[in-house]
Amino acid sequence: MIRVLTVEREYGSGGAQIAKRAAERLGWKLWDQSLTNEIARLMKCDCRVVEERAEKRDPLFHRLMMAFMRGSHEGSLNAPRLRMADADCIREVTERVVKRAAEAGECVIVGRGSAYYLENRTDAFHVFIYAGLEDKIRRLRAEGKTDEEARRLAETVDRDRAAFIKRYFGVEWPDRHRFNLMINSKIGVDAVVDAILGGIALVERRTKPSPAVQAAGPMDRLPNLTSPSR
């Protein structure tokens, strides 16, 4: 039984909107901006990092964390609160929050490495959303970005996300074999959600024993190893 859906996405592909629509149709909790909020809340309480430590970080750090923590509005409202936090601590807190959400079940988790943290869960379905560059730029412009800003973000955020995944998980983003479904959002939000729900239903049908197997006793399910092959 699938109880967790993770949605990893290219920046500007509309993955957050797709995840929201999927959560609505499933009747599941959406962990997107709320995930960032929870991480920020825990970081404020559990991880005190002095400002001078932050000043010694390499310039790539802030870009990596911004790319990693971008939420439902494709830009975290809580990023300034996390700016002084240690990258390793943020990763550890994120892992705790993601795994806790998965344990509760019936949830859709957007990004933040969730597909990588939960790769061994048999009740999770992992989706990767992508799109062509021009489609991403057009979508970002519709969200209020200037042409220049949309192109710059579309070309750089995913590179930074890839660097983060490489640094903390040691794999090349998106590491395709981790995903049950990879789909181009060009076909439209509803069509993508239909494909996701169809994929979940297919996995559940394949893993659910047939009525004949369920009705059979333990000995009936054993293969006949004594019969000669034909």
N, C-alpha and C positions, 0 to 999 in steps of 0.2 A: 504494500500500500504506500503510495507516494504521499508524504506529509509535508515536504519542503520543496519549494521551487526557488532556485537561485537564478538571477538574471545578471550576467556580465555583459558589458556593452561597450562599443566604440563611442567616443564622445560625439554627441550630435546625432546619434543614430535613432534617438527616440526611445531608448531602452527603458528609461524611467516611466514614461507614459504607458508603454506596453506592460511593464510590471504592475503598474497601478490598475490598469484595466483587467489584467489577469487575476489580480487579488480580488477585485470586485466580483468577477464572474465565479471565482472559486469560493468566495465568502471567507477568505483567509486574511490574516493580519499582514499589512504591508510594512516591512522594515526598510525604509529608505531614509528620508530626512530624520525620522524617529530614531534610526540606528545611529546616525551622526550625533543627534542630541544626547543619546544615552552614553555614547563614548565620551563626549565632552563632559557630561556630568560626572562620570566616573574618574576621568582624568583630573578634574578639579579637586576631587576628594582624595584620590588614591595616589596621585603621582605629582610630587612637588619638585619642580625643576627650576633652578635659579637662572636668572636672565643671562648671567655671564657665561653659563654653559652653552646657551643657544648661540652666543656670539662666536663661538669657536667652531660651529658646524660649517660644513662645506656648502656653497651656494645652491647645490642641487637639492638639498634636503627639503627646503620649503616647497619647491616645485613638485617634488615627489609626493609630499603629504597633501598638497592641495589637489593634485590629480587623483590621489587615492580616496580622499574624503569627500569629493564632490557628490552631492546628494540629489534630491528630486528636482531642485531648481538648477541643476548643473552648476552648482556653486554653493558650498556649505555656508550657512548662516553662522555656524559656530567655528569656522576656521580660525578667526583671530584668537579664540580661547585656547586653541590647540597649538598656536604658533610657537610657544615656548616649550612645548612638551618634547620629551625624548622619543625618537622614532621607534626604538625597540619597545618602549613602554606602550606607545599607541598601538603597535602591532599586537602586543600581548593582550591589552584590554579589548581590542577589536575581536580577537579570536574568542575571548571569553563571552562577549556579548553575542556573537554570531552563533556559537555552539549552544548557548542558553536558549536563544530563539529557536534553534532547530530542535532542541529537546522538547520545547513546548509544542512544536508542530503546527501544522496548518498555517504556514507563513510563506510569504514571498520576500526574499532578501535580495536587495539590489547591490551588486558590486562588493566593494571593500574586501575582496579576496575570498568571499564566502564559498565560491565553488572549490577553492583550493583547501580551505579549512575543513570542508565537509565532504571531501572527495571519497571517503570510505563509508559514507552513510548509504545504505541500500534503499532508504526511504526518501532520498533526495533526487530531484530531476534538475539537471543543470543546462541552462540555455545561454547561448552567446548571440547577441544581436549586432549586426554590422550594417554598413551602408556605404555607398560610393561617396567620394569626397564632395562632389557638387550637391548631392542630396543632403549631406550633413551641413554644408554651408547654408543651403536654402532653409533648412530647419532652424538653424541658429539665428539666421536673419529674422525669421518669423517670431523668434523669442525676444527680439529687440537688440540683437548684436549688430554692430556696424559691419559692412562688408569686410573691412580690414580685420576687425576683431574676430569675426566668424571664421575667416580663413586661417588666421594665426592659431586660434584655439583648436580648430579641426586638425591642424597639422602638427600640433605640439603636445596636446594633452595625452593622446594615446601613447606617444613616445615616452612620456614621463610615467604613465601607468605601466608600460612594459618594463621600464627601468626598476620600478618598485617591485613588481612581481619577480623579476630576475634577482633582485637583491635579497628578497626575503623568502622566496620559494625555490630559487635556483632553476627556473624553467623559462623558456621563451614564451612570452604572452602572445596569444591566449592559451597555448598548449592544448591543441584541438582535441586530443584524445580524452580530455577530462569532461567534455560536454556531450550530453545526449542529443542536443539539437543546436545547429548553427544556422541562422536564417537572416536573409537580407530584409530590412524593414521597408524597402521600397514598395513591397506589395501592399502596405497599409497596416495600420495598428490592429484593426479587427481581424484581418487575415492572419497576421502573425500570432495573435492570441489564439485563434482557432487552431493553428498549427501546433502551438504549445500544448493546449488542452488535449488535442488529438494524440500528440506524442505521449503525454502522461497516461491517457486511456489505453494506448497500445502497450506500454510497458506493464501496466496493471493487468491487462488481459493475458500477456505472455507469462507473467509470474504467478497468476492465480491458477491453482489446480482445477482441472476440468471436473464436472459433476461426477463422471465415471470414476476418476481417480479418488475423489473425495469419498465416494460411496464404498470403494474397495477397502478390504481389510489390509493390514500390514503385509500378510503373506501374499495376497493377491497382487500387490504392487511389485513384487520381486520378479525379475526376468527369469524365464525358464532356461537355466544354465545346463540342464541335462539333455535337452532335445537336440538331436543332430541338426547341424546347419543344412540349409537347402539351397 
